[in-house]
């Protein structure tokens, strides 16, 4: 087995295929672990805590019947990851995962991998393509176990295992191989003896060495070539260009990640007085640069606050009523004109549904309009009547509405259909009083 000092996350094909920025981000959260032969990573029904990326080990997905018989569903090595349920949106496993060949793997917490998958970047697409290849391996295993001889099954299994390990040696007993293939141990012993007699493998005390790989491929059925071609295809696909701007929030571990990256960086320690003086000078310059950047950032925030206040006033004192409703029609926000139109206080807006202010004879019209706007997701208009209140009589209004970009809020403009002065006049005295 290779020394743990030689292990690198990029020895895993998924991690190695990531773009530089995605790899640098996920690398900070990877932990190197040593997995022992027979170690159970998950039992059926367990909740996932970590996702493993094998480097020099093999893991088997195993199904166990109620009578205790076992059969291997698939092998995972440095070609992929252990934790497919998470990729497909689940939180628990439906099968047992056992270390079939001891070695090293990198692992990351489930919440880290879930965030990466949610971004829709290359990591998600590599994981999904690996899932597709894994399904191909499972399907071919079913075909192979039903239609091909034990000799062919053994050759296929050995080749798939060797493809996922460095070198040409497997540490595996015949009994374990029999359990993986779901056949009798005597059948595996007989098939392994034939392969050894033909000079294709050497078997001794649980150690299997492949001596003639082309010979093994010649004896294997077409199932091995089908599975290998699919795995090679998914890693030769070019990554598509995707834009996702949401950064990963992880302030709690920022210092830990920075220290880990520092340990990975080759930093030259100053040895002479001149080197130390130069280092102090550079640090002082960088400190001043940071202070200048902070000053520019503070000015930018002040400008943004001023613009926000300016446009808030424009929104609040506009002579047209503006409303923001949630999908249930509850008023989330309104400007001054809207509050006056409905006869409510701005601080009380969240207590009301807009439909409560629509007259009974046009309520059905408004409700159909609102449902159409939610379903059509385009600008929609209607005309309805608002009930009279203490400030004004009953009024007919025209409503223009559209969903926001997230589809979670309705933006409405409400205008008086009969006389614009009914909306404008009550607002002017209030504006004058505020200005005064």
N, C-alpha and C positions, 0 to 999 in steps of 0.2 A: 504494500500500500504506500502511496506517496506520502512523504512527510507533510505535516500540516503547514509547514513553512512554505511549501510550494503551491499551496492552494490559492486560487484566485477566483472571485465570483464570476469572471468572464469565462471560466471553464464550463459553466452552465450555459447551454445554447440560448435560452431565453434572455438571461442577463447579458450575455455576450453580444446579442443582436440589438440591444437597446441603443438609441441615439445617445450621444455623449452627455447631454444635459439630463436626460431621464436617468441614465445610469449613475451619474454623479449624485443625484438626489436620493435614489433608492439605496445606493451603496452605504450611505451614512447610517442606515438602520439595519444593516445586515449583521448577523452574529454567526461566527464559525462554530460549528458543533461537530462532535464525533459521535457517530451512530454505531451501535454494536449489533452484531448478528442476532436476529430474533427479536430485537427491540420493537415493541408495539408503539407506533406513533399515534394511532387512533383506533378505537373500537367502533363498531357500528353504532350510530346514534350519538357519539360524542360531539360536543361543541368544539369548533376549531379555535385554537388559541394562537398557533403559529403556522405559517406557510413555509415549507422546506424546499430548497433548491439544491438537489443532490449534485455533488462534484465527483467523488470517487466511491460512491455507494449506490446500491440499488434498493428500491422499495417496491413491494408487491401489493396490489389491491386484491384482497382475498375475500371470497364469499364463503361463509360456513353454513351448512344446512343444519336443520334441527337435530339431525342424527350425528352431527360432528364431522361429516365429510367436508373437505375443503377443495376449492378450485380457484386457480389464479385468474383474475379478470384481465390484468395488464401489468406490465413492468414499467417503472419510471426510474430513470437515471439522470445523467447530466443533460438529457434532451428536454427536460421540462420541470414541472413543479408538483409538489404533493399538496393538494388542497383544492382540487377541481370544484367541489361544491361551492366554494366562495366565488369562483369565476362565474358560475352559473346562477349566482344570486342566493345560494343557500348558506346556512350557518352550521349544519350538522352533517356528519358523514353517513353514508348508507352501507358502508363496507368496512372491513378491517384493513389497516395499513401496517405492514410488517417489514422490517429491514431484512432484506434477502441476502445482501452482501455488505459487510461492514465497511465503513469509510467515512469521509467528511461530507458535510453539507452546510450550506448557509441557510439561516432562517430569519424571518421577520415577523413582527406581530401582525395579527389579522387586521387591526385597524389601519396600519400603514398600507398594507396591500389593498384593502378595500378602498382607501382614498385614491391610490394609484389607478385602480380599475375604474373608479368613478370619473376620472378625468377624460376617458375616451382617447388616450394617447396610444403610442405604439405598444406600451406594455400590455394594455387591454387587448389589443389586436393580436399580439403574439400569444397571449394566454388563451384566447379563443381559438386561434389556429392550432395550438398544441392540443386543446380539447378535442378539436375535430380529428386530429391525427390519432389521439388516444382512442376515440370511438372506432376509428378504422382498425386499430390494433385489436380492440375487443371483438369486433365483428369477425375479423379474420381468425381469431382464436377459436370462436365458435365453429366456423367452417372447418378449420384444421382439425379440431378435436373430433368432429363428426365424420369427416370424409378421408382423413389421411392417417397413415400408419404411425405407430409410436416412434419408429426411426425418424420419420420426417418431422414429427412434432418436436422430438428432442433436438434435432438439428436447428429447426426454426427458433426454439427457445434459447439454445446456446448462442446463436448468432445475434438475436435481439439483446441478450444480456451483455455480450461482448461489445456490441456497438455502444453501449452506455457506460462502459468502464475503460479506464486507461489500461493499456497492456493487453495480454492475451490469456489471463488466468482468472478462474472463478474459484471461490472457496464455497463449495456446495456439496452436501451429501446427496446420495442417490434417493434416500428417503424423502428429503425435502423437495427434490426435483419431482418425484412421484406425486407428492401432495400438490405441487404447483400445477402439474399437468392433469391431475385428477385420474391417474392410472395406478395400477399395482406396482409396487417396488420391484418385483421380479421382472416386469416388462422393461423398466428403465435399466436395470442391471444388464439384461440381455442386449438392449440397444446400445448402451455405452460400451459393452464388450465388443460389439461389431465395429463401432467407430474406432476403438483403440486398436483392434486387430488390423484395421485398414490403414493405420498410421495417421488418422485424422486428429485424434486427441490422445492425451495421456492422463490417466486417472489414478490418483493415489491418495488414500486417506482424506477424502473430502476436498482434494485439490484437483481441479480440471484445467488442463493447459491445452489450448488450441494449437495444434502443430501444422495443420493444413487447412487454412480458412477457405480457399477456393474449393477444396474437396468437400467441406461442410456445405457450402452454398450449392454445390452440384447435387448433393443428396437431399437438401431441403426442398419443400414444396413451394408452389408459387406464392403462398401466403407471406413468406418472409420478404420477397421482392416487393409485393404490394405495400406492405407496411413501411418498409425502408424508403420507398419512393415517395410516399405521402409525407413522412417526416422530413425528408430532404427538401421537398417542395415548399413546405410552409416556412422554412428558414431562408429560402432563396427569393421569396417574394419581397419586392421593394416596398419600404414603408411609404404610406400615403401622407401627403401634407395635411396636417390638421392644426387648427388654432384653438387653444384653450387658454384663457387668460387667468383663470382662478389659481392663486398661489396656494400651496399647502400650508395651512396654519399649524405650526408646531413650535410655538415660543417656549414651551416648557422644557424642550430638549435642545434648544438652540446652542447653549453653552457646551453641553455634552457632545453634540455633533461637531462643534468647532474644535474642541479639544481632540476629538478622534481624528479629524482631518489634519490637525497640527502634527499628530504623531505619524501620519502617513507622509508628511512633507519633509523633504531633505533640506534642513535649515543649517546654513554654515554659521558656526559659533565664532564670534570675533576673538582673535587671539592677541592682537597688538593694540597698543594705546590708540594708534591712528584709526584702526577698525572700530574701536569702541566709540571714539569721538564722532566718526562718520555715522555710526548707528544712532547715536543720540541726536545728531543733526537731522537725519532722515525722520526720526520719530517726532521731533519738534515741528518739522515742515508738515508732516502728515496731520499732526494735531491742529495746526493752523488751518490746513485745508478742510478738516472736518468742521472746525468752527465756522469757516466761511460757508460751507455747504449747509450747515444748520441755520445760519443767518438767512441764506437764500430760501431755505425751506420755510422758515418762519414768515418771511415776507409773502411767500406764495400762499400760505394758509390764511394770512390776513386779507389778501386780495380775494381769495375764495370766499371767506366769511362776508366780506363787504358785498360781493356780487350776490351771494345767497340772500343777504338781508334786502338788497335792492330789488331782486326779483320776487322775494316774498311780499314786499310792499305792493309791487305791481299786480301780483296775483290777488292779494287781499282786497285792494281798493279798486279792482276792475269793475266796471259798471254792469258786466254780465255775470250771471251766477254760474259758478263752477262747483261740481260735486265729484267726489271719489267714493264709489260704492264697492263693497265686497261682493262675492258671487251670490250671497243671500240677500243683497239689496240694502244692507246696513250702511249708513253714512259713515265713512271713515274720515273724510275731510271735506271742508267747504270753505269758501271765502266769505267776506263780509256780505256781499250781495246775496249769496245763497242763504246765509243765516237770516237775513232780513226777509227774503222772499218766503221762507217757511215759517218765520216768526219764532225762531229758536235761538238760544245762545250757542256760540261756537264751542264752548266747553261741554255742551250737552249733546253734541252731534252723534256720538256713538250710541246714544240711547234709542235712536229712531231708525226705522226703515223708511226709505224715501216713499215707498208705496203708501205709507200711512197718511201722507199729505195729498194724495191723489183722490179726487172725488169719486164717489161710488159708480157713477154712470160711465166713467172712462177708465176705471181700474183694470178691467179685463184687457182693454187696449194697451195700457202700460205694461201689464204683466206679459202679454204676448210679445211686445216689443223687447222687453228685457230678456226674455228667454231666447228670442231670435238673435239678439246681440251676443249673448254668451255662446251660442252654438255656431253662429256664422263667423265670428271673430273678424268682423269688418265694421266700418263705420255705418251706423244705422240711425234712422230718424223716426220720430213720431210726434203726434200732437195730442195733448191731453189737457185736462182741466185740474187745477189745484184748488182745493177747498178754501173757503174764506177763513181769515183769521182776524185777530184784533187790529192788525196794521193795514189790511187791505181786503177788498171784496174777492169773490171767486174770480179766478183768472185763467185764461187759456194760454198755454205755453207750448213752444216747440222745443223738443229735446234732441240733441245730437249726442251720440254715445259711441265709444269704441273701447275695446279691451286694451290694457297696457301690454308691453312686449312679453311679460311672463304669463299673461292670461289669468292673473289672480286678482286684478282690480279693473273696475269699469270707470272710465273718465267721461263725465257728462257736462255738456254746456246747455243751460236752460235759458231760453229767451222768451219774452212776452210776445205773443202772436198778435195782440190787438193794439197795443200802444207801448212803444219802447220807453216812454217817460215814466210808466208805472214802475219799471225796474230802476231807472236811473235816478229819478227825483228823490226817493227816500234815502238814497246813499249819499248824495251830495252834502246835506247838512251834517251827516256823521263825519264825512271826510274833513269838512271845514272845522268842525269841533276838534278833531284829533290834531289837525295842523295848528289850530290856535293854542 
